[in-house]
Each structure stands twice: as structure tokens, then as C-alpha cells.
Amino acid sequence: MQHLFALLVLLHMQVCLLLKDCEWKVVLNDFDNLGGDQAVFFRQHPVTSVASVFQNLTDSAIDLNDKNSHYLGFPYYLKISLTCITQDATKVIRSAHLTGLRPIVTVTFEAPVNTENQKPQELQIEMKGAPYRLQGPCASEEVCRMCWYTPMPMTKRSVVMEVLVKSNGLGLEVDDKRFVMNINGYMKESETGLQSSLGEKVTSLAEMISLDSRSRPIWSTFNQAPVLILGGFQDYKIILVSDSEFADFTAVEVGIDSCWIGSVNCPLDSFSSSIFDAIATESMLLLRQNQLVYYFTGNYSVLFLPVPGSGLWTRVLNNICVSRLNPVHFPHNDSEFVIALGGGVQEGEFFLGTIRDGAVRFPESHAKGRKTVCEHLNISCTILWAVYITEEEMIVLLVEGKKKSSKSDYYIMAYDQANGDFWMLYSIPRFIPKDTDKGFVMLLGLEEYTDSPLIPRGLSYNPFSTIFYIWGNVILQRDSQYIKFFHPCSFSVMRLEDLPAPQRFTRMEHYCTEPPDVMDRTGFHNNVSLAVYQGLIFQLLWLHADYSRPYADPVHDPTWRWWKNRKQYGEYFFYVASNGNSSGGVYVNMEGYTKIYDLQPNNQLPSKIYLDKNNVFSFSVFLSIRSKAQSMQEMLEENSLDFVWLTVVLAHPRFVVSDLHRHYLMGRGSVLYLVTIRDTGQYPKQELSGTNLLKSSMALKVVNSATNCYHYTASGPKLQGYAMVPIFIGCPPGKRLAFDITRTLKYTTKQNKRYFDCIHKNPELPCFFFNDVFYPFFLIQDMVTGDSGPFMGSYMLRIIGGGPYSESRIRLYSPSEILDYNTANGSTPLSLIWMRANHTKPALTDPEGFNVFSGIDCGIKWICEQNSPCYDVVPLDLTAPDYFFLVEVSNRAVDKSTYCDYDLEFVIHIHGLRLSPSRAIAFMKISMAVLTGIVFLYVLHQVLGPVIGAGFTRLIQRFEEALAVRTESNITFSGSSSIQSQGNSHHTSPL
């Protein structure tokens, strides 16, 4: 029967290979080298030349005058094509295009390790491929060679990206295919071209690899390392480097000195140039050669590291004799870790290195001032392996106890980082236990043993399942669960039904985009239209990143700001494009760049599940037994529903529980399970969105199905009846608290029956009047599902900074000032900035005295007491002074309805502040003096005005009369002088 099954599997695989002759092929192309050779993903800065292309899109939906416009480009394109085994790929691509095939590319970005400057997020963007005609000789046909292109997008602080290519369902049938496109920060440009920063490239590996080479693991931080490395080449300081999870790789001879530094404190049996241990992290590579440890920091500007990338390998732990490097596969508290085990005089010691922001730091030995593990056991020993359980801050050690005889004892020891204590977890048996017919042996102390020694070599821990492994010439597992049945597979059909919409639990934000339409009748894109595609994707991701602003938009969608000014002209732009007259030769459809909130489950379990407090994930499992036609000659009682049982195994039953309800469908030979996974609400932590989540898991098992039950797909047989889904308990990513400025303005205006805005209005930062009661409201916005509703939980509101006149003058207050300005428990009296407006209810405060609000009971009255910073602000002009306050809102420790620590900081503008009494009296005195002077002058003008006016009039008249007399006398004098001159001329005779 087993041989028949194997034959059927092989025949099925051969048929599938014939049907699936072609598969997707994806490579990178440089921005300015479309159709060129495969590029290496190392450039990380945006392409600014794209902005000039958008200047020509004058009659389109693009508004270049919008302050939110950022039309730049990415340094690479994704080139999508097909590769075939037996057919000509060029002809297949052309035929597929003509029959409607179009690739759909989904890029998923991995969140960074350090989330201090960016909230964790699950993000993917879907892009439709744009057909592109490749340059080259073409004898008779219009299209000889073609492919499809999409931009290769990037986001801040993400260096690991997965690319999934699938078909649009038309034309040629092509299976989905996954690719890895990671940023390689260990490359540099030189005069001779692109080369590795780690050392010299090795062109031939044949003489360095032998058939007897031992297999070795690839060590890295799980899902965080963009570049993986592998050492272990005997007598060569060579590593294999790959940025594609070893879909391809490069051999490099690392640029380190092959030193022999053996000494009495660090004896070495022999010298080797081999790289024994090689570990990859998000921004750094580490390796060990003999007892020396080196690291190299990658050039990752997208991570905004405070240190530059390395130019050379740097040695660390200079005074330590290192016998082994152990990886720590999971980050914790925004950091990665690596463990160095001591040798020589440091035998029995270990060093936990912390990797953060591109730097590695090893503290002093844990044994300084304390006992080593060997001293604790009071034996001579060696640490063979170490595992760091990050959630518990515990290091588990595999210790070999040495005796005078050749035999050794092995122990599993635990070390508490907090108090520095050791304790024994398990003493490993000396010999391998005898096998049983169950396929496993439970070590209860009653089992029989063989004469073969049990030799452990290392440890492994899965934080999702909490299963601990000891591996060597056997594998020991901490716990198991098995049930034996007669038939290898107890069911024939298994279906999942009634699954919820996945995004609520996977927390994956999903954008859907398409290339701009081109006016070319062939439909092929050119360099200009693809540059526009780049700019549109860049703008979309920029809007996504910018959406985390504290003030909530009127519409809960990052794309709302993009099209709000041009949405009303959409039909006109479409009309122009339908006539082939779009400016720049492209048409941008505003509906082609959207955020999707309702992805469908497709009857598959999600890749991961996030559970907030008391969240419930439920679905149904449908199982059927074999019909008579499907019978495999088993006994009638064996093919029975009584042998079909579903189990759910939970890694943390204290925090997650499951309910299974079994229903018989006798007429259909089936059983239906209603499965519910529920958070118990007992997880003690309250953290920021997406941070410090508890790693757990749910294992869904049909009893006895492991390695026995299969179902057949187009790509071959796959195991059926078992599924393991990681569960993350805590505050899910993609949830945030936002200031609901729209509701705040409406409610504040309604309650105060007025609204006074500033003289100089700012739509982005509305003003609130000092004498009005301020009613702030907040929203809980789900960035994944699009839900947005009022926050009804409890929260604290504190003023943590402020400044007069402008935002630029805001100063952050010290902790003591925050206590003074917000509570009555401060050390400085009369220093409150605000107080509750509602005095009819008793005030609820936290232990420090900060006010706790909830619901609509949120009124605030500004008071600015004498010792507060907003007291007696000097006006700069004739208007009342204003003040900018930095407000912090947090529900931490006061809201028990969620695991989320919603922390929000925002600025409010308060105008019309009151003057201090002394300054007000001074201004009043000055004002009265000025007013009195004005009144006095007015009275003086009214009383003496006519007299003064008459006297002034007479004075003017006299002046005019005098002026007239003088003018007349001058005229008379001029006339007599003229007559006399004429008389003299008559009495003069000629000579």
C-alpha cells in the first residue's frame, strides 16, 4: 500500500510539472536601466528627478500646489517575466499578454526591530504590472520581447520585504510565487563597479567544498535579517552571503586577519582560518574565527542608524577567550541579542551582547562578584550551548560536567538575569532510552535504557509553542501529546468555514494600486509613464506614513487628503482621457489608489492572529469520513466518525482558552466543529500598539493526522489535518488614539453657545477661547479595518509643555513642573494651569493626583494661576495674548478595557488669556490716562475751539492783507522803473 501511494504521488507531480511548464521570474532593475541586467538592492535614497515628470501633468488629478504632495521615486523597478522549462519564454510572455494575463505584485514590509521612532505595523501594497516593450531587433512583429514592470517600493525603517506575484486569472495559468527582496547594506560602489564591503569576492568554490563537509545551520534574527551568511568552510575564511534567503548567493573571503592568539589563558589545540560561527541580524553581521569575534555594521540609511556603516570588520570582546557564539532568534525591547560562551580562564562564563541601532555592547561577565555555573554545581564543567528566553529574561544553559573518567554528565541549568541565580531544570540521562511501539518514549524514570550514550549538542526553544528541545544524537522534547488510532488517516475531507475577515486579526494594512493609463494605442508603457507610476506609489506611502498625526481627519483614510481638492473634477479628467488628450500622455484614475479594509478569508486560517483583551476568534471545521468508493479496505468500524476527533493545543492556556463544540452530520458522514479561541483578559501588561507582545500559538490537530493525511494541489501533495497559527497577545498594531477636533469644536461651541476663533485662522490648528470650557474628545482609530469611534475608556490628561505666542516657543516641562501644573499635590502652590469644569461629581484621580476622565465628563476650565507658566503673559500688540499647550493623553493603568497603552501628544492653541491683576491695573491706569488726555483735549477743543478758530482766521486774514499790500507795492515799483528806462532811451543820440 505504501509503495502504491508513493507511485501515485510521483505520477501526480510529473503531471503537474507538464501542466505548469512556466513560472514567474522577478528581478530588480535600476531606475535608469529599464530592461537591463539584474541589479543589487543597495541604494536607499529616493529619486528626485521624478518630480519634474509631474510638472507636465497639468490637466489631471495631480495637484502640485498641495502641500501634501511628494512625488518622488524609488531607486528600483521590479521586472516581472516568465521562465519556462520546455517552451520559448519570449513567445509565451507575448501570448499570455495578448490573452489578458497580467501579474499582480504584493509587497509586504517587515516591521523594524527598533520601534522607538515608528509604531510597529503590518503593511503590504498591491500593484498591477505595467506592460513594457523591451528594446531590441524585431523582424516582423510589433512586439518581440516584453515584460511587466512595477515600482519596487520602500518604507522607512524596513529592510526586509517579501514579494508575492500572482496572476489576474486571465490567459495563461501561472501559480503564485514568492520572492525575497531585501536591502543589501554590505555593498559599495567602486571604480570597477559594485563590490562587497565584507571582503573579496570568490569566483570559484569547487576546490573549497568537499562531499564530507558537515551541514551547518543558518543563524539569524527571525524574519529581521536582510542578509544571511553561512561559514564553516574548512581552512578558508569564506562566508556565503545572500540577500534572497539563498535563492542566490555570493562567496566572499572576509577581510579579517587570520591571527593566532593562543595563550595560557586561552589555549588552542590547533589553528584554523575557518569561520566557525556566523550570525546575521537586522543591521549587523557577527562571526567567530578561533577565539576572536568580529562584527560589521551594514550601511542602512533607511534605518536611520546613529552610527555609520562599517568600513572594516571590527573586533569585539578583545580580552575574552570565546569558545562559541550562540544566536538569539527573537528580538525583545527594540533590541537583538547574541551570546558568547567563554573558554580558557573564562570557562563556565557567558556574555549576553545587546545589538541596538547598529552597535553591539557586551557587558562584563555575569560571574563578576558572583558564582559561575560550574562553581554553583561545584564541578569542573563547560557550557556547550545557551538559549535566551527573552520574555522571561532567562538564559538556559546546556552544561557538560567533566569527570576524571571519560564519562560526562549533562545538565540543563537556568540563570535569572534579574537576581543572578542559577537553578537546575533537568539532569539528562546518560544513555539513550529503548524504543517503544508508540514512536516516542516518555521519560518518567521507569523507562529502560540502551548501552549507547546520550550525547546532547545544543538547545532550541520555540516561544510560540513554548516547547523546549535538546538535540544531539537524539532529540528530547519537553512535552508531547499523542493518541493512537487504527487507521493512518481517519478522514478524507477537511474544510474550514465561517472564518472572520482576516484583517481584524492579522492586522495587515493593505493598499491596492494600478499603473496610470497611457494614451498609446498599444497600451505599452514607456519610461515617462513608469516614472509617474513610481511617483504615485511614493506619494501613497508618504501619505500612509504621515497619517499618524495627532489630529484626526474628517475622513478616516490616508488617501482622503490626496484627492480632496480634485475629486469634484474626476468626470472631466476621465472625459479628457477618453478622447486621448490627457496631459503628459497618461491618465491618473483617482479610484485606482485605495486602502482596502475588507479582504476576504478564502477559507484559510490566517498567517497569524493578534488578540486584544477579551477578543474572540471563531471558525468552523468540517470533517468527513471516506465513502465506499474512497474506501481503502479498512474495517467498517475503523471508517467511523467515532475515530475523527479534533484537538486544539494552546501554548499559554492561562491567557488563551479554546472551546470546541462537536456536531454530528450523520446523513453526510461528517462532523462539524465550532472552534472558539478567546483571550482570557489575564495578560498583565499594557503596552503601546504592537510592542512587547506575548508570543503564543494555537495548534489545530486532527488526531493521528500528522504525516498520515494529505490533500492534493496543483503543486503537489500537502499535509492535511494539522495547522499551527502564531498568536500574539497584547495591544495589536495599527490601533491609535487621535484627537477628534471635529467633534470637539462642535460640542465646545454648543455647550458654550459661542465660538471665538483667532484673528489669524489656521485650519490645521483651530483656536479655543480662554474663558470657554474646553471639551476634548478622542477617537480610537483602527488603521487596518477602517473603524473609527469615540474612545469611551478612562484616561488621564496632562499639560506637559507650553509656550506663548507660537508653537516654536513650546518648552517641555520637568516631572516636578508637570505635577505642579496639573495636580493639587505639587510642591508649588497656586500653580495650576487648568481644573475640572464639573464640580458636582467627586473627582477621580490616580495615586499621584492626576485627574482621570471618561465618557463625556471631560470639561476643562483654564485658570492659569499665579505660579503657572501661562500667568501674566505680556501681549505683543493690542490683542489679548495666546498660548500653545502640549497635551498628553494616556489610558495607562487607568483603563482596564484593553491591553493597549494609548499615548497621544497634541498641541492646542488657547487665545484671550487674562492679564494678571497688577498688570491689568497698570494697563487700566495707562488707558485711563490716555483716555483722560483725549477727553481733556476734546473738551478743550469744544470750549476754546471757536475762539481759537476766530483768532486764527483773523490772523490768516491779516497775513493775506499784508501779503496783498506787499505785492501791490512791488508791482508799482516795477512799473515806475520801466517808465524811467524808456525816457532815458529817448535822450540818447547815436555815435
FENVENPE-V236735 format. One line per field, one symbol per residue. ss: DSSP state (@ for helix, = for strand, . for the rest). phi: phi as a letter, one per 20 degrees, with the letter a starting at -180 (. if undefined). psi: psi as a letter, one per 30 degrees, with the letter a starting at -180 (. if undefined). A space follows every 50 residues. Layout:
# FENVENPE-V236735
ss->???
phi->???
psi->???
This chain:
# FENVENPE-V236735
ss->.@@@@@@@@@@@@@@@@@@..=========................=..@ @@@@..................=..=========....@@@@@@@@@@.. ..=======............=======.====............===== =.........=======.........====......====..====..== ==...@@@..........==.......===.......=====.......= ====......................====...======..======... @@@..........===.....======....=..========.@@@...= ======..====..........@@@@@..==========@@@.======= ==.....=========.....=======..===...............== ===..=======....======..===...............=====... ..@@@@.======...==......=.@@@@@@@@@@@@@@@@@@@@.... =........@@@@...@@@@@@@@@@@@....@@@==..@@@====.... .......====....=========................@@@..===== .....==========@@@.==========.......=......======= ==.......====..====..========.....=====.@@@@@@@@@@ @@..............===....==..=====.....===...======= ====..@@@.==..@@@@@@@@...........===........=..... ====..=.====...................=========.........= ..=========.....@@@@@@@@@@@@@@@@@@@@@@@@@@@@@@@@@@ @@@@@@@@@@@@@@@@@@@@@@@@@@@@@@@@@@@@.....
phi->.ffffffffffffffffffdfdbfcccecfgdbfneffedecfcdfeeff gffffeefdbffdfeffeebedcefcdeedbccceddfffffffffffeo fbfdddddeefffedfdbffbdcbcdcefdfceffqfbfcefddcbbccc fefccfmcddcddddceendmfecffbdcdcdfeedcbecfepebfeere feecdgfddcfefffbeedafgmcefcdcbdnefmcedcecbdclmfbbc ecefecfeddcfbffbfcfbdbefefcccdcfcbdcbccldddccbefec ffelffdfffdcfdeclfddeeeaddfdfcfblmcdbbddeecmfegndb ceeddblmcdcdffgfefmceeffffembebceebbcdeffdlcdddedd eecffffcdccdddceffdmedbeeadfgfcffffcfenbceedndfece eefedfcacbcdffeleddddaebdddfbbbccecfegcebdcccdclff gfffdemeecdccbfffdefffneecffffffggfffffffffffeffff effgdeafefffdfedgfdgffffffffemdffmmccdefeeccdedcfe fllcfffacdcefmfcdcaccdccefeffefdmefgffecffddcdccdd fcffdcccccdecedffdmccddedcdcfemefeeccfgmdlefebacde cegmegmddccdcfepfcfcnbbddfcddqeffndbdcfeffffffffff felabdeffdfcgfbfecffeefedeccdedefeenfbbfedeebdcced araembffefdfefgffgffedceefedflcfebbfeedfdffecegeof fddameecfcdfclfgdefeeleffebeeffcbddeddcbdfmdddebee eedccbdcddcnffefgffffffffffffffffffgffffffeegfffff ffffffffffffffffffffffffffffffffffffeeefe
psi->eeeeeeeeeeeeeeeeeeeifklkkklkkleghkgalklkifkgkljffe efefffieiafkjffkfgkiiallfllkjkakklefljeeeeeeeeefgf kkkjkjkkkkklejgegkkkljklkkkkkkkkkkklkjeflejeklakkl ljlllkgkfkkkkkkllgglbkjklkkklkjlkjghllklfgaklkffak kkfkfeffklfgkkklljklkkgfjfkklkagkkgkiklkkkgghgellk kkjkilkjkjhklefikkelkkfkjekkkkaegkkklkjbgkkllkklji fffhkfklllflkkklhegkjkfkkkljfklkhglllkkkkllbfgkgll kjkkjkhgkkkkllkffjglkleeeefhlklkjelkkjjeefhkkkkjkj jklelfllkkkjkkkjeefgkklkekjklflklkllffflkkjgffllla fkkjjkfllkkjfefgkkkjkbflkkkelljkkklekekglekkkklhkl keffefgjkkkkllllklfkffgklaeeeeeeeeeeeeeefeeeeffgle kklfkikffefegfffefgeeeeeeeefgggkkfglkjjffgilkkfhkl fghkklflkkkakglkkllkkkkklklefgkhgllefeilffgjkklkkk eifefklkkkkkkkiefghlkkkjkkkkkfgfkfljllkgkhkkkalkjj kkkgfkgfkllklfgakkkkgkkkkkkjkajllgklkkjieeeeeeeeee efgljjllejkjffillkkeflkkjkllkjkjfefgkjlkjgaklkkkjg llllelefgkkklleeeeeefflgglfklhgkellkfjgfkkkkllffgk kkllbgigkkkkeileglfgkhkkkfaflkllkkkjkkkkgkffjgflfk jjkkklkkjklhkklleeeeeeeeeeeeeeeeeeeeeeeeeeefeeeeee eeeeeeeeeeeeeeeeeeeeeeeeeeeeeeeeeefegkll.
